[in-house]
Amino acid sequence: MFEVRIHGRGGQGVVTAAEMLSVAAFLEGKHAQAFPSFGSERTGAPVVAFCRIGEKEIRLREPIQTPDAVIVQDPTLFKALDPTEGLKSDGYLLVNTARTLSELHLDPVVRRLPPGHVTAVPATELAMKFINRPAPNTALLGAFAAEVGVVSLDSVLEAILRAFPGKVGEANVEAAKAAHGLVSQRAVV
């Protein structure tokens, strides 16, 4: 089973990201579950959502303590808490930022994870470019498909279109494709 924990703030689509990731897994014939964990349910408050993906039925219902991957939708969370807490030693970290990982003081995390398992993606900038909203979730899912490979980009795009029909979905698909392209290009270099 592959477990993903998504950290962000209310209004960034954290819960929707977990749901779309689970739909992408279902589209590939996998089992999946997605669920949130709220503190204060207001815009800007820290939010955590979880997604499990497996080849067989998933019976666990508790929050994910030792994730295989962590997606951080708001890098300012690193100032208040450690989103990487419990991340497995061979896990993946995906951070929404246009800054370098060194600027975020994440060098210790980068050193402890395997090469290529920590990626920074300017997801908010991509969201503004394609969606005209600072909602980085779909761009990060495109990047996640490229970095981790647990689900394909095609499944992520279909899940996005199911969550957001019409022009909104098409714009989110473009953001996801752009982020996927950025991460894929870095992997080749």
Backbone as JSON Lines, residues from 0, in Angstrom:
{"i":0,"aa":"M","n":[0.84,-1.17,0.0],"ca":[0.0,0.0,0.0],"c":[0.89,1.24,0.0]}
{"i":1,"aa":"F","n":[0.47,2.26,-0.76],"ca":[1.2,3.53,-0.85],"c":[0.37,4.59,-0.16]}
{"i":2,"aa":"E","n":[0.98,5.3,0.8],"ca":[0.25,6.28,1.6],"c":[0.78,7.69,1.36]}
{"i":3,"aa":"V","n":[-0.15,8.62,1.14],"ca":[0.19,10.0,0.83],"c":[-0.47,10.92,1.86]}
{"i":4,"aa":"R","n":[0.31,11.87,2.36],"ca":[-0.23,12.88,3.26],"c":[-0.06,14.23,2.56]}
{"i":5,"aa":"I","n":[-1.13,15.01,2.52],"ca":[-1.12,16.31,1.85],"c":[-1.36,17.4,2.89]}
{"i":6,"aa":"H","n":[-0.4,18.34,2.97],"ca":[-0.49,19.46,3.9],"c":[-0.75,20.74,3.12]}
{"i":7,"aa":"G","n":[-1.59,21.58,3.67],"ca":[-1.85,22.88,3.06],"c":[-2.67,23.73,3.99]}
{"i":8,"aa":"R","n":[-3.34,24.7,3.39],"ca":[-4.19,25.59,4.16],"c":[-5.59,25.57,3.55]}
{"i":9,"aa":"G","n":[-6.57,25.86,4.4],"ca":[-7.95,25.89,3.94],"c":[-8.11,26.81,2.73]}
{"i":10,"aa":"G","n":[-8.77,26.32,1.71],"ca":[-8.97,27.1,0.49],"c":[-8.01,26.75,-0.63]}
{"i":11,"aa":"Q","n":[-7.01,25.91,-0.35],"ca":[-6.04,25.53,-1.39],"c":[-6.42,24.24,-2.11]}
{"i":12,"aa":"G","n":[-7.5,23.61,-1.7],"ca":[-7.91,22.38,-2.36],"c":[-7.2,21.14,-1.86]}
{"i":13,"aa":"V","n":[-6.79,21.13,-0.61],"ca":[-6.07,19.99,-0.04],"c":[-6.95,18.73,-0.05]}
{"i":14,"aa":"V","n":[-8.17,18.87,0.43],"ca":[-9.09,17.72,0.49],"c":[-9.45,17.26,-0.92]}
{"i":15,"aa":"T","n":[-9.69,18.21,-1.79],"ca":[-10.02,17.87,-3.18],"c":[-8.84,17.16,-3.85]}
{"i":16,"aa":"A","n":[-7.62,17.55,-3.54],"ca":[-6.44,16.89,-4.11],"c":[-6.41,15.42,-3.7]}
{"i":17,"aa":"A","n":[-6.66,15.13,-2.42],"ca":[-6.67,13.74,-1.96],"c":[-7.77,12.96,-2.66]}
{"i":18,"aa":"E","n":[-8.93,13.58,-2.82],"ca":[-10.04,12.9,-3.5],"c":[-9.71,12.61,-4.96]}
{"i":19,"aa":"M","n":[-9.13,13.6,-5.66],"ca":[-8.77,13.39,-7.06],"c":[-7.69,12.32,-7.2]}
{"i":20,"aa":"L","n":[-6.74,12.29,-6.28],"ca":[-5.71,11.26,-6.31],"c":[-6.33,9.88,-6.14]}
{"i":21,"aa":"S","n":[-7.3,9.76,-5.25],"ca":[-7.95,8.45,-5.07],"c":[-8.76,8.06,-6.31]}
{"i":22,"aa":"V","n":[-9.4,9.02,-6.95],"ca":[-10.13,8.73,-8.19],"c":[-9.17,8.27,-9.27]}
{"i":23,"aa":"A","n":[-8.02,8.93,-9.38],"ca":[-7.02,8.52,-10.37],"c":[-6.6,7.07,-10.15]}
{"i":24,"aa":"A","n":[-6.44,6.69,-8.88],"ca":[-6.08,5.29,-8.57],"c":[-7.21,4.34,-8.96]}
{"i":25,"aa":"F","n":[-8.45,4.7,-8.63],"ca":[-9.6,3.87,-9.0],"c":[-9.67,3.67,-10.52]}
{"i":26,"aa":"L","n":[-9.37,4.73,-11.26],"ca":[-9.41,4.64,-12.72],"c":[-8.4,3.62,-13.26]}
{"i":27,"aa":"E","n":[-7.38,3.34,-12.46],"ca":[-6.37,2.36,-12.86],"c":[-6.64,0.98,-12.27]}
{"i":28,"aa":"G","n":[-7.82,0.81,-11.69],"ca":[-8.2,-0.49,-11.13],"c":[-7.64,-0.76,-9.76]}
{"i":29,"aa":"K","n":[-7.13,0.27,-9.1],"ca":[-6.57,0.11,-7.76],"c":[-7.64,0.44,-6.71]}
{"i":30,"aa":"H","n":[-7.36,0.06,-5.49],"ca":[-8.2,0.45,-4.37],"c":[-7.62,1.73,-3.8]}
{"i":31,"aa":"A","n":[-8.49,2.59,-3.29],"ca":[-8.01,3.85,-2.72],"c":[-9.01,4.4,-1.73]}
{"i":32,"aa":"Q","n":[-8.51,5.23,-0.86],"ca":[-9.36,5.97,0.06],"c":[-8.74,7.34,0.27]}
{"i":33,"aa":"A","n":[-9.59,8.32,0.47],"ca":[-9.15,9.68,0.75],"c":[-10.01,10.23,1.87]}
{"i":34,"aa":"F","n":[-9.36,10.94,2.8],"ca":[-10.11,11.54,3.9],"c":[-9.31,12.7,4.49]}
{"i":35,"aa":"P","n":[-10.01,13.69,5.04],"ca":[-9.35,14.86,5.6],"c":[-9.18,14.78,7.11]}
{"i":36,"aa":"S","n":[-8.37,15.68,7.62],"ca":[-8.24,15.9,9.05],"c":[-8.25,17.4,9.25]}
{"i":37,"aa":"F","n":[-9.28,17.93,9.86],"ca":[-9.41,19.37,10.03],"c":[-9.08,19.78,11.44]}
{"i":38,"aa":"G","n":[-8.54,20.96,11.57],"ca":[-8.44,21.63,12.87],"c":[-9.53,22.67,12.82]}
{"i":39,"aa":"S","n":[-9.12,23.9,12.66],"ca":[-10.06,24.98,12.49],"c":[-10.47,25.02,11.02]}
{"i":40,"aa":"E","n":[-11.73,24.9,10.75],"ca":[-12.21,24.8,9.37],"c":[-12.46,26.18,8.76]}
{"i":41,"aa":"R","n":[-11.4,26.95,8.58],"ca":[-11.57,28.26,7.96],"c":[-10.46,28.46,6.93]}
{"i":42,"aa":"T","n":[-10.71,29.36,6.02],"ca":[-9.73,29.66,4.99],"c":[-8.41,30.1,5.63]}
{"i":43,"aa":"G","n":[-7.33,29.5,5.2],"ca":[-6.01,29.83,5.7],"c":[-5.53,28.98,6.86]}
{"i":44,"aa":"A","n":[-6.43,28.24,7.49],"ca":[-6.03,27.38,8.61],"c":[-5.34,26.12,8.07]}
{"i":45,"aa":"P","n":[-4.39,25.56,8.81],"ca":[-3.73,24.33,8.35],"c":[-4.74,23.19,8.17]}
{"i":46,"aa":"V","n":[-4.57,22.47,7.08],"ca":[-5.42,21.33,6.75],"c":[-4.52,20.18,6.32]}
{"i":47,"aa":"V","n":[-4.9,18.97,6.7],"ca":[-4.19,17.77,6.27],"c":[-5.22,16.82,5.67]}
{"i":48,"aa":"A","n":[-4.86,16.22,4.55],"ca":[-5.7,15.19,3.95],"c":[-4.82,13.99,3.63]}
{"i":49,"aa":"F","n":[-5.45,12.85,3.55],"ca":[-4.72,11.6,3.37],"c":[-5.28,10.82,2.19]}
{"i":50,"aa":"C","n":[-4.41,10.05,1.54],"ca":[-4.84,9.15,0.47],"c":[-4.02,7.87,0.56]}
{"i":51,"aa":"R","n":[-4.73,6.76,0.54],"ca":[-4.08,5.45,0.48],"c":[-4.42,4.8,-0.85]}
{"i":52,"aa":"I","n":[-3.42,4.17,-1.45],"ca":[-3.59,3.49,-2.73],"c":[-3.04,2.09,-2.58]}
{"i":53,"aa":"G","n":[-3.83,1.09,-2.97],"ca":[-3.36,-0.28,-2.84],"c":[-3.92,-1.19,-3.91]}
{"i":54,"aa":"E","n":[-3.34,-2.36,-3.97],"ca":[-3.78,-3.37,-4.93],"c":[-4.95,-4.19,-4.41]}
{"i":55,"aa":"K","n":[-5.2,-4.13,-3.09],"ca":[-6.33,-4.86,-2.53],"c":[-7.1,-3.94,-1.6]}
{"i":56,"aa":"E","n":[-8.22,-4.4,-1.13],"ca":[-9.1,-3.59,-0.29],"c":[-8.34,-2.98,0.9]}
{"i":57,"aa":"I","n":[-8.65,-1.74,1.19],"ca":[-7.99,-1.02,2.28],"c":[-8.96,-0.92,3.45]}
{"i":58,"aa":"R","n":[-8.55,-1.48,4.57],"ca":[-9.42,-1.48,5.75],"c":[-8.99,-0.47,6.82]}
{"i":59,"aa":"L","n":[-7.78,0.04,6.71],"ca":[-7.3,1.04,7.68],"c":[-8.14,2.3,7.58]}
{"i":60,"aa":"R","n":[-8.34,2.95,8.71],"ca":[-9.12,4.19,8.72],"c":[-8.44,5.31,9.49]}
{"i":61,"aa":"E","n":[-7.3,5.04,10.07],"ca":[-6.64,6.07,10.87],"c":[-5.77,6.98,10.02]}
{"i":62,"aa":"P","n":[-5.44,8.15,10.55],"ca":[-4.55,9.07,9.83],"c":[-3.21,8.41,9.51]}
{"i":63,"aa":"I","n":[-2.57,8.89,8.48],"ca":[-1.3,8.33,8.03],"c":[-0.16,8.97,8.82]}
{"i":64,"aa":"Q","n":[0.55,8.15,9.58],"ca":[1.65,8.63,10.41],"c":[3.01,8.5,9.73]}
{"i":65,"aa":"T","n":[3.17,7.45,8.9],"ca":[4.45,7.21,8.2],"c":[4.18,7.13,6.69]}
{"i":66,"aa":"P","n":[4.0,8.29,6.07],"ca":[3.65,8.31,4.64],"c":[4.81,7.91,3.74]}
{"i":67,"aa":"D","n":[4.44,7.4,2.58],"ca":[5.4,7.14,1.51],"c":[5.71,8.42,0.75]}
{"i":68,"aa":"A","n":[4.75,9.35,0.77],"ca":[4.92,10.63,0.09],"c":[4.2,11.72,0.87]}
{"i":69,"aa":"V","n":[4.8,12.9,0.84],"ca":[4.19,14.09,1.45],"c":[4.15,15.17,0.38]}
{"i":70,"aa":"I","n":[2.98,15.78,0.23],"ca":[2.79,16.91,-0.66],"c":[2.52,18.12,0.22]}
{"i":71,"aa":"V","n":[3.31,19.18,0.04],"ca":[3.14,20.39,0.83],"c":[2.66,21.5,-0.11]}
{"i":72,"aa":"Q","n":[1.4,21.88,0.04],"ca":[0.81,22.89,-0.83],"c":[1.15,24.31,-0.41]}
{"i":73,"aa":"D","n":[1.57,24.51,0.85],"ca":[1.93,25.84,1.33],"c":[3.24,25.74,2.1]}
{"i":74,"aa":"P","n":[4.34,26.23,1.51],"ca":[5.64,26.09,2.17],"c":[5.77,26.88,3.46]}
{"i":75,"aa":"T","n":[4.88,27.84,3.73],"ca":[4.95,28.57,5.0],"c":[4.64,27.65,6.17]}
{"i":76,"aa":"L","n":[4.06,26.49,5.91],"ca":[3.78,25.54,6.99],"c":[5.06,25.04,7.65]}
{"i":77,"aa":"F","n":[6.18,25.05,6.93],"ca":[7.45,24.6,7.5],"c":[7.88,25.48,8.68]}
{"i":78,"aa":"K","n":[7.37,26.71,8.75],"ca":[7.71,27.62,9.86],"c":[6.95,27.24,11.13]}
{"i":79,"aa":"A","n":[5.8,26.56,10.97],"ca":[4.95,26.26,12.12],"c":[4.99,24.79,12.55]}
{"i":80,"aa":"L","n":[5.28,23.91,11.61],"ca":[5.28,22.48,11.91],"c":[6.22,21.76,10.96]}
{"i":81,"aa":"D","n":[6.39,20.47,11.16],"ca":[7.24,19.67,10.28],"c":[6.37,18.73,9.46]}
{"i":82,"aa":"P","n":[5.96,19.15,8.25],"ca":[5.14,18.28,7.41],"c":[5.81,16.95,7.05]}
{"i":83,"aa":"T","n":[7.15,16.9,7.16],"ca":[7.87,15.67,6.79],"c":[7.94,14.67,7.94]}
{"i":84,"aa":"E","n":[7.37,15.02,9.09],"ca":[7.41,14.12,10.25],"c":[6.85,12.75,9.87]}
{"i":85,"aa":"G","n":[7.64,11.72,10.14],"ca":[7.21,10.35,9.86],"c":[7.43,9.89,8.44]}
{"i":86,"aa":"L","n":[7.88,10.78,7.55],"ca":[8.1,10.41,6.15],"c":[9.13,9.29,6.09]}
{"i":87,"aa":"K","n":[8.8,8.22,5.37],"ca":[9.7,7.08,5.27],"c":[11.04,7.47,4.67]}
{"i":88,"aa":"S","n":[12.08,6.73,5.01],"ca":[13.44,7.06,4.58],"c":[13.62,6.96,3.06]}
{"i":89,"aa":"D","n":[12.73,6.24,2.39],"ca":[12.77,6.18,0.93],"c":[11.57,6.91,0.32]}
{"i":90,"aa":"G","n":[10.97,7.81,1.12],"ca":[9.76,8.52,0.7],"c":[10.04,9.64,-0.28]}
{"i":91,"aa":"Y","n":[8.94,10.29,-0.66],"ca":[8.98,11.39,-1.62],"c":[8.41,12.64,-0.96]}
{"i":92,"aa":"L","n":[9.01,13.78,-1.27],"ca":[8.52,15.06,-0.8],"c":[8.34,15.97,-2.0]}
{"i":93,"aa":"L","n":[7.15,16.54,-2.11],"ca":[6.82,17.46,-3.19],"c":[6.36,18.76,-2.54]}
{"i":94,"aa":"V","n":[7.06,19.85,-2.84],"ca":[6.78,21.14,-2.2],"c":[6.39,22.17,-3.25]}
{"i":95,"aa":"N","n":[5.3,22.87,-2.99],"ca":[4.86,23.96,-3.84],"c":[5.66,25.2,-3.51]}
{"i":96,"aa":"T","n":[6.62,25.51,-4.36],"ca":[7.42,26.73,-4.15],"c":[8.19,27.06,-5.42]}
{"i":97,"aa":"A","n":[8.4,28.35,-5.61],"ca":[9.27,28.82,-6.68],"c":[10.68,29.05,-6.14]}
{"i":98,"aa":"R","n":[10.83,28.93,-4.83],"ca":[12.12,29.1,-4.18],"c":[12.9,27.78,-4.24]}
{"i":99,"aa":"T","n":[14.18,27.85,-3.9],"ca":[14.96,26.62,-3.84],"c":[14.67,25.92,-2.52]}
{"i":100,"aa":"L","n":[14.97,24.64,-2.47],"ca":[14.79,23.88,-1.25],"c":[15.75,24.39,-0.16]}
{"i":101,"aa":"S","n":[16.92,24.86,-0.56],"ca":[17.87,25.44,0.4],"c":[17.29,26.7,1.03]}
{"i":102,"aa":"E","n":[16.63,27.53,0.24],"ca":[16.02,28.75,0.77],"c":[14.93,28.43,1.8]}
{"i":103,"aa":"L","n":[14.32,27.27,1.66],"ca":[13.3,26.84,2.63],"c":[13.92,26.09,3.8]}
{"i":104,"aa":"H","n":[15.26,25.99,3.82],"ca":[16.0,25.3,4.88],"c":[15.64,23.81,4.93]}
{"i":105,"aa":"L","n":[15.47,23.22,3.75],"ca":[15.12,21.8,3.68],"c":[16.31,20.91,3.32]}
{"i":106,"aa":"D","n":[17.52,21.45,3.38],"ca":[18.7,20.65,3.06],"c":[18.8,19.37,3.87]}
{"i":107,"aa":"P","n":[18.5,19.39,5.19],"ca":[18.56,18.13,5.94],"c":[17.58,17.07,5.41]}
{"i":108,"aa":"V","n":[16.42,17.49,4.98],"ca":[15.44,16.55,4.42],"c":[15.94,16.02,3.09]}
{"i":109,"aa":"V","n":[16.47,16.91,2.26],"ca":[16.99,16.5,0.95],"c":[18.11,15.47,1.13]}
{"i":110,"aa":"R","n":[18.97,15.67,2.12],"ca":[20.09,14.75,2.35],"c":[19.62,13.39,2.85]}
{"i":111,"aa":"R","n":[18.53,13.35,3.59],"ca":[18.11,12.07,4.17],"c":[17.25,11.22,3.22]}
{"i":112,"aa":"L","n":[16.74,11.83,2.16],"ca":[15.93,11.08,1.19],"c":[16.77,10.75,-0.04]}
{"i":113,"aa":"P","n":[16.4,9.68,-0.77],"ca":[17.17,9.31,-1.96],"c":[17.16,10.44,-3.01]}
{"i":114,"aa":"P","n":[18.19,10.48,-3.85],"ca":[18.23,11.48,-4.92],"c":[16.98,11.39,-5.79]}
{"i":115,"aa":"G","n":[16.43,12.54,-6.13],"ca":[15.23,12.58,-6.97],"c":[13.93,12.4,-6.22]}
{"i":116,"aa":"H","n":[14.0,12.3,-4.9],"ca":[12.78,12.09,-4.11],"c":[12.26,13.37,-3.46]}
{"i":117,"aa":"V","n":[12.93,14.5,-3.7],"ca":[12.46,15.78,-3.18],"c":[12.39,16.74,-4.36]}
{"i":118,"aa":"T","n":[11.21,17.32,-4.55],"ca":[11.0,18.17,-5.7],"c":[10.26,19.44,-5.3]}
{"i":119,"aa":"A","n":[10.73,20.56,-5.81],"ca":[10.04,21.84,-5.66],"c":[9.39,22.18,-7.0]}
{"i":120,"aa":"V","n":[8.13,22.58,-6.94],"ca":[7.37,22.93,-8.15],"c":[6.63,24.24,-7.89]}
{"i":121,"aa":"P","n":[6.72,25.19,-8.8],"ca":[6.0,26.46,-8.61],"c":[4.51,26.3,-8.94]}
{"i":122,"aa":"A","n":[3.82,25.49,-8.18],"ca":[2.44,25.13,-8.47],"c":[1.48,26.32,-8.38]}
{"i":123,"aa":"T","n":[1.7,27.2,-7.43],"ca":[0.81,28.37,-7.33],"c":[0.96,29.26,-8.55]}
{"i":124,"aa":"E","n":[2.2,29.45,-9.01],"ca":[2.42,30.25,-10.21],"c":[1.75,29.6,-11.42]}
{"i":125,"aa":"L","n":[1.86,28.29,-11.53],"ca":[1.19,27.6,-12.64],"c":[-0.32,27.72,-12.53]}
{"i":126,"aa":"A","n":[-0.84,27.62,-11.32],"ca":[-2.29,27.78,-11.12],"c":[-2.74,29.18,-11.53]}
{"i":127,"aa":"M","n":[-1.98,30.19,-11.15],"ca":[-2.34,31.56,-11.54],"c":[-2.3,31.72,-13.06]}
{"i":128,"aa":"K","n":[-1.32,31.12,-13.68],"ca":[-1.19,31.24,-15.14],"c":[-2.35,30.58,-15.86]}
{"i":129,"aa":"F","n":[-2.74,29.38,-15.44],"ca":[-3.75,28.62,-16.18],"c":[-5.16,28.76,-15.62]}
{"i":130,"aa":"I","n":[-5.29,28.93,-14.3],"ca":[-6.61,28.91,-13.66],"c":[-7.04,30.3,-13.17]}
{"i":131,"aa":"N","n":[-6.07,31.19,-13.04],"ca":[-6.32,32.52,-12.49],"c":[-6.75,32.49,-11.03]}
{"i":132,"aa":"R","n":[-6.31,31.47,-10.31],"ca":[-6.58,31.32,-8.88],"c":[-5.35,30.69,-8.23]}
{"i":133,"aa":"P","n":[-5.03,31.06,-7.01],"ca":[-3.87,30.45,-6.33],"c":[-4.23,29.09,-5.71]}
{"i":134,"aa":"A","n":[-4.71,28.17,-6.55],"ca":[-5.1,26.83,-6.1],"c":[-4.12,25.82,-6.7]}
{"i":135,"aa":"P","n":[-3.08,25.45,-5.94],"ca":[-1.99,24.63,-6.49],"c":[-2.27,23.14,-6.57]}
{"i":136,"aa":"N","n":[-3.43,22.68,-6.13],"ca":[-3.64,21.24,-5.97],"c":[-3.51,20.45,-7.27]}
{"i":137,"aa":"T","n":[-4.11,20.9,-8.36],"ca":[-4.06,20.09,-9.58],"c":[-2.66,20.09,-10.19]}
{"i":138,"aa":"A","n":[-1.98,21.22,-10.12],"ca":[-0.59,21.26,-10.61],"c":[0.27,20.28,-9.82]}
{"i":139,"aa":"L","n":[0.07,20.25,-8.51],"ca":[0.86,19.34,-7.67],"c":[0.54,17.88,-7.99]}
{"i":140,"aa":"L","n":[-0.7,17.58,-8.34],"ca":[-1.01,16.19,-8.71],"c":[-0.32,15.8,-10.02]}
{"i":141,"aa":"G","n":[-0.23,16.73,-10.95],"ca":[0.52,16.45,-12.18],"c":[1.99,16.2,-11.87]}
{"i":142,"aa":"A","n":[2.56,17.02,-10.98],"ca":[3.95,16.83,-10.56],"c":[4.12,15.51,-9.82]}
{"i":143,"aa":"F","n":[3.16,15.17,-8.98],"ca":[3.2,13.91,-8.23],"c":[3.24,12.71,-9.19]}
{"i":144,"aa":"A","n":[2.43,12.75,-10.24],"ca":[2.43,11.66,-11.22],"c":[3.81,11.5,-11.85]}
{"i":145,"aa":"A","n":[4.49,12.6,-12.12],"ca":[5.83,12.54,-12.72],"c":[6.88,12.09,-11.72]}
{"i":146,"aa":"E","n":[6.81,12.59,-10.49],"ca":[7.84,12.29,-9.5],"c":[7.74,10.87,-8.95]}
{"i":147,"aa":"V","n":[6.52,10.45,-8.65],"ca":[6.32,9.2,-7.92],"c":[5.92,8.04,-8.83]}
{"i":148,"aa":"G","n":[5.02,8.28,-9.77],"ca":[4.62,7.25,-10.71],"c":[3.62,6.23,-10.18]}
{"i":149,"aa":"V","n":[3.01,6.48,-9.03],"ca":[2.03,5.55,-8.47],"c":[0.74,5.58,-9.29]}
{"i":150,"aa":"V","n":[0.44,6.74,-9.87],"ca":[-0.67,6.89,-10.8],"c":[-0.14,7.6,-12.03]}
{"i":151,"aa":"S","n":[-0.8,7.38,-13.15],"ca":[-0.35,7.99,-14.4],"c":[-0.91,9.4,-14.56]}
{"i":152,"aa":"L","n":[-0.27,10.17,-15.4],"ca":[-0.77,11.51,-15.7],"c":[-2.16,11.42,-16.32]}
{"i":153,"aa":"D","n":[-2.38,10.47,-17.22],"ca":[-3.7,10.34,-17.85],"c":[-4.8,10.13,-16.82]}
{"i":154,"aa":"S","n":[-4.54,9.32,-15.81],"ca":[-5.55,9.09,-14.76],"c":[-5.77,10.35,-13.93]}
{"i":155,"aa":"V","n":[-4.7,11.07,-13.64],"ca":[-4.83,12.32,-12.9],"c":[-5.66,13.32,-13.69]}
{"i":156,"aa":"L","n":[-5.39,13.42,-14.99],"ca":[-6.14,14.36,-15.82],"c":[-7.62,14.0,-15.88]}
{"i":157,"aa":"E","n":[-7.92,12.72,-15.99],"ca":[-9.32,12.28,-16.0],"c":[-9.99,12.59,-14.66]}
{"i":158,"aa":"A","n":[-9.29,12.37,-13.56],"ca":[-9.84,12.67,-12.23],"c":[-10.11,14.16,-12.1]}
{"i":159,"aa":"I","n":[-9.23,14.99,-12.63],"ca":[-9.43,16.45,-12.6],"c":[-10.68,16.83,-13.38]}
{"i":160,"aa":"L","n":[-10.83,16.26,-14.56],"ca":[-12.0,16.59,-15.39],"c":[-13.3,16.11,-14.75]}
{"i":161,"aa":"R","n":[-13.25,15.03,-13.99],"ca":[-14.44,14.58,-13.27],"c":[-14.79,15.51,-12.12]}
{"i":162,"aa":"A","n":[-13.76,16.06,-11.47],"ca":[-13.99,16.97,-10.34],"c":[-14.4,18.36,-10.82]}
{"i":163,"aa":"F","n":[-13.85,18.78,-11.95],"ca":[-14.1,20.12,-12.47],"c":[-14.48,20.04,-13.95]}
{"i":164,"aa":"P","n":[-15.75,19.86,-14.24],"ca":[-16.14,19.77,-15.65],"c":[-16.02,21.13,-16.36]}
{"i":165,"aa":"G","n":[-15.94,21.07,-17.67],"ca":[-15.93,22.29,-18.47],"c":[-14.61,23.02,-18.5]}
{"i":166,"aa":"K","n":[-14.71,24.35,-18.68],"ca":[-13.52,25.19,-18.84],"c":[-12.63,25.19,-17.6]}
{"i":167,"aa":"V","n":[-13.24,25.11,-16.43],"ca":[-12.44,25.08,-15.19],"c":[-11.58,23.82,-15.17]}
{"i":168,"aa":"G","n":[-12.17,22.69,-15.54],"ca":[-11.42,21.44,-15.6],"c":[-10.31,21.49,-16.62]}
{"i":169,"aa":"E","n":[-10.62,22.05,-17.77],"ca":[-9.61,22.14,-18.84],"c":[-8.43,23.01,-18.39]}
{"i":170,"aa":"A","n":[-8.7,24.1,-17.68],"ca":[-7.63,24.96,-17.19],"c":[-6.79,24.22,-16.15]}
{"i":171,"aa":"N","n":[-7.44,23.47,-15.27],"ca":[-6.72,22.69,-14.26],"c":[-5.88,21.59,-14.91]}
{"i":172,"aa":"V","n":[-6.39,21.0,-15.97],"ca":[-5.63,19.99,-16.72],"c":[-4.35,20.61,-17.27]}
{"i":173,"aa":"E","n":[-4.44,21.81,-17.79],"ca":[-3.25,22.47,-18.34],"c":[-2.22,22.74,-17.25]}
{"i":174,"aa":"A","n":[-2.68,23.13,-16.07],"ca":[-1.76,23.36,-14.95],"c":[-1.08,22.05,-14.56]}
{"i":175,"aa":"A","n":[-1.85,20.96,-14.5],"ca":[-1.28,19.65,-14.15],"c":[-0.27,19.19,-15.21]}
{"i":176,"aa":"K","n":[-0.59,19.38,-16.47],"ca":[0.34,18.99,-17.54],"c":[1.63,19.8,-17.46]}
{"i":177,"aa":"A","n":[1.51,21.09,-17.19],"ca":[2.7,21.95,-17.11],"c":[3.6,21.51,-15.96]}
{"i":178,"aa":"A","n":[3.02,21.22,-14.81],"ca":[3.82,20.77,-13.66],"c":[4.45,19.42,-13.94]}
{"i":179,"aa":"H","n":[3.69,18.52,-14.56],"ca":[4.22,17.2,-14.93],"c":[5.42,17.38,-15.86]}
{"i":180,"aa":"G","n":[5.29,18.28,-16.81],"ca":[6.38,18.54,-17.75],"c":[7.63,19.08,-17.06]}
{"i":181,"aa":"L","n":[7.44,19.99,-16.11],"ca":[8.59,20.53,-15.38],"c":[9.33,19.43,-14.62]}
{"i":182,"aa":"V","n":[8.58,18.57,-13.93],"ca":[9.22,17.51,-13.13],"c":[9.84,16.46,-14.05]}
{"i":183,"aa":"S","n":[9.17,16.1,-15.11],"ca":[9.71,15.1,-16.06],"c":[11.0,15.61,-16.69]}
{"i":184,"aa":"Q","n":[11.02,16.88,-17.03],"ca":[12.19,17.48,-17.64],"c":[13.38,17.47,-16.68]}
{"i":185,"aa":"R","n":[13.14,17.74,-15.42],"ca":[14.22,17.72,-14.42],"c":[14.77,16.32,-14.24]}
{"i":186,"aa":"A","n":[13.9,15.32,-14.31],"ca":[14.33,13.93,-14.11],"c":[15.28,13.51,-15.22]}
{"i":187,"aa":"V","n":[15.09,14.07,-16.42],"ca":[15.93,13.72,-17.57],"c":[17.28,14.4,-17.48]}
{"i":188,"aa":"V","n":[17.31,15.62,-16.98],"ca":[18.54,16.41,-16.94],"c":[19.55,15.83,-15.99]}
